[in-house]
Amino acid sequence: MADLPDFLTLRHNRDRVGRYDLPFRRIATALVTLFCLAGLLNVFGQRPQSSTAAVSTASIKVYAPRRVRLGLYFEARFTIDAHRDLKKATLVLDSGWAEGITINTIEPSPIGEASRDGKLVLELGHIPAGKTYLLFVQMQVNPTNIGRRSQDVALYDGDTFLTSIDRSITIFP
């Protein structure tokens, strides 16, 4: 049998006498396990939630996640139900919909796009009474975008404000 190197001792290295790293390893393992469990329970996001607002003229519903992780793709669905004719339906999205988030596609494409005080303006056109308009937006969170952003949505008919939804998104590393 070969001799032990000078810097190794059976008492310290095999029997671990005088070493206190075992509790720290167990705590670290427990923390990693809890972190994984929190991810499985959707603490860090991506499950979409609905937000709605309605007035006598129209109602709007946003179906999108409120918590996402860096680098992941997600989709937002905007449903507009017109109770009366909307001659020039327009969605105004807070800057949080695009700040640190890449918008990959918007389907169907809006008639026009603009900016109003730093907010995205999507002109949807005419929505007849009793009809539903669906708008899908696919996005990806940029890898350097951590924190909380406002993602309010407002519905207009031309320049006439109809209703809005107050919401926010939290982005985890």
ABEGO torsion letter per residue (X at the ends): XBBBBAABBAAAAAAGBGBAAAAAAAAAAAAAAAAAAAAAAGAAEGBBBBBBBBBAABBBBBBBBABBBBGBBBBBBBBBBBABBBABBBBBBBAAAABGBBBABBOBBBABBBBBGGBBBBBAEBBBBGBBBBBBBBBBBBAABBEBBBBBBBBBBEABBABBBBBBBBBBX
